[in-house]
């Protein structure tokens, strides 16, 4: 067959790719309690169960048929025009290669493919009446999930987590999980200079682009009505802790119990919040119930334009309608309690806690753990305040290159030791994680090391014209990705400033550009109205901005 067909997204092509990859024996899921990072006390008997899948995947890559730009038998790398490679040989340049693969799988910069299939056979066992949710750390830049040959979901965006309920597609016994992954050619048109999702700057080896499965894949066993997310808010001024719980899955009365333990090994609760009753409801009239449904186009071959030279998607390019949706309703419940004497989180004493939330519904209980720190950060006049005391963010605003990788050798412990070295040797207490949305382990490491983080996403000035040409599609995708980014890091005490872009309105601003760039503030404040927001390098841009930040000779001043 023409291997070019393997770059299509369809259930039929998924089956063809599966046959080419070959059959493997099913792996039995090993279910373990889902724990808060680094929490080593005994797990609750009702703890949510997770199966982590880092090994035994089969990967099928399809080399790209590149158009020769210069007529000398070489093609240009999509994002780095200074690097050339030999034109692939084989069946019209479309060579399919199959091999075993472990995760994370960050595609090499010198690869000759833009598309890949991944397969794994899993026996999940008997989990009735629970559902199975499939959760990803991040996949760059487009991922389609198939379960037993049926499409279960898709996602645009290379840096943020996402999940799908795959229960409707599962069989008893063996189940085939398939992933179709496409790098930046799925979301950018190099010829038309358009992009519908955030990209790194892609200039030279320093900012080499990232693609592939950039983290782990996890299967979670959850009751049909379950906790979808937790947010912990703490106030040193009011000496109060507030817990917000979101639930989804159906209509029923539930009870919620919240207990706080000291991290990393607390065995007894140091605080118990009042038990509350709530209602999980699909009634849209319920306060704060929410349904989000996105419709977005995937740039196969560059929207509906002719194929891109050097980064072709489909033989017959077409726009593909994909529903980027969260097919759920959520209802929320709040609990709060006075806490006069918590151990505060700060750079000097990075004390952490773990919240255990147990939801009971129809006689079924499930417990989830959330790590947090008790601290409060705000602006008072022209002064940053941490826990009621003025603080200066002495730190590093450079590119933390070692913290961008997702290879298994890099971990929370690596990041913690690196941050502690910077603290001890250079007396820093803050970092601006700059250039792209960093992996979550970097944020978790800062929590443990006591580093204040200016948390930046991946929007940088080198792509601003492409983003503008992406128009409404780009804005809608950024709203979803900002939501995923915020909720990933919402409970990390290290994150004190949300840096929503880098130099998009530095020196080249227009009223039209400022209008859409400032929408990024709204995407954060929709979830966190009190957020402190920064625009790197923007200097003065509106009268009520919270931070004036500019860059000068590679030095960052705030």
C-alpha positions, 0 to 999 in steps of 0.5 A: 500500500501507499504508506502516505495513507497512514497519515489519515485520521480514520478508524479504517486507517487505524486498523491498517496501521494496527495490522502493520504494527503486528499483534502483541500479547495483552498486558494486565493492568496493575492498579495502584492507589493514586497518590499526591506527589511524594506522599508516602503515608499509607494510602486510604482504602478508598483511594482512586486507582491508577494504572501507569503505562510507560513501557511496552508500546509499539510505535509506527512512524511514517517518514514524510515526503518532502518537496525539495525547496532548493532543487538540490535534493535536501529539505528544510526542517519545518521549524528550523530553516538552518538545518537540512537533511537528505531527502528520505528514500523508499516508497515515494519517500514514505517509509513506515518503520515499526519498533518498541517504544517506552514513554515519554517519547520526545521526538528527536530533532533530527527525525524525518517524520511528522506522524506516528501511531502508537499501540498497546493491548491492555486487559483492565480486568473487571472494574464494574461499575467504575469507568476508565478515564485515560489521562495524558501529561501532554502530547505535541501537538495533535493526538487522536485516541482510538479504543478497539478501533473506535475514535474515543477523543482528540486533543490539540495542544502540545504542553497541557494535560487532557483526558477522555472517558474511554469506558463506552469503547471497552470490551471485557478482556483484551483492549487495543489502545491506539494513538495517532500523533502529529507534530506541529504540521497539524496546527501550523501552515508554514506557507500561509504563515498561520497557526491555530495552537501555541508553538515554541519559538523554534530558532536554532538548537536553543529553542528546538521544537518539542513533539511526541508524547511529552509525559506519561499516560495514565488509566484511572478507575473512577466511579461514574459520579466522581471528583473531577478537580479540587482547588485549595485556597489559603489566606494568611490574612484571614487564617482560613482554608477553603476547598472547592470540589467539582463533581461530574457524572450524574444526578445524586446526593453526595457527601464530602469529607476533607482531611489535611495531613502533613507532607510527606509522611503525615499519618494523622490529620492535622485539620478536618473540615466540616463534612458537607452534603452536596448534589451532583446534578446535570441540571443546567440551572444548578449554580456553577454547573458547566458544559464546555464544547469546542469545535476546532479545525485540524490543519491537515496539509495546512487548513483547506489550502494546498499541501505545504511544501516540506511538511505535507499532511494529507495526499488530498488535503482537507479541513477536518472538523474535530470537536474539542470537547469536555463532554461533562457537566460539573457542579461545585461545592465549597467547604472552609475552616479556620486554621490559626496555626498552619505551617506556612509555605515560603522560600525559607520553609517550603512546608507542604500539606496533602488534602484527602477528599472522600466523596461518598455517593450511593454507598460508594466512596472514593478518595483523592489527594491534593498537595498544597501549601498554606501561603498567600501572595498579593500586591500591596501598593508597589510591593509584593507580599508573601504571608504578610511580609514584603518580598523581592523576587530575586531570581533567574529570568533565563531559559531553564533548558534542563527543566524543559525535557521530559526524558525519564531521567529528569524528575521532581527530585532532579528539579528540587536539587537543581533549585536548591543548588541555585538557592544555595549558590546564588541566593535566588528565590524565584525563577521565570520559567520562560519560553514554553509551558514547562512540564509539571514536574518543574512546578512540583520541584519548585514547590518542594524547593521553596522557589517562587515561580513566574509561570509562563506559557509558550506564546512568544513573539517569533510566532505572533503573526502566525497566531494572528492569522489563526484568528478565531481558531487560535483564540478558541484553542488558547482558551482551552489550553489556558484552562488546562494549564491553569488547573494543572498548576492551580494548587502549587504554592510556588506559582505566584505570577501567571505570565500569559505571553512573551513579547507579543506586544513588545514594540510592535503593538497595534490596537488590534493585536493588544485586543486579542493578546489581552484576552489571555488575561481573561482566560486565566481570570475566568477561573481565578479572578484574583490572579496576578498576571504579567506580560513579559517584555510588554512594559506599559500597556494599560492603566490598571496593569499589575506588573510593568515588565520589560527586557533589556540586554538579556536582563529581566526587570520587573 
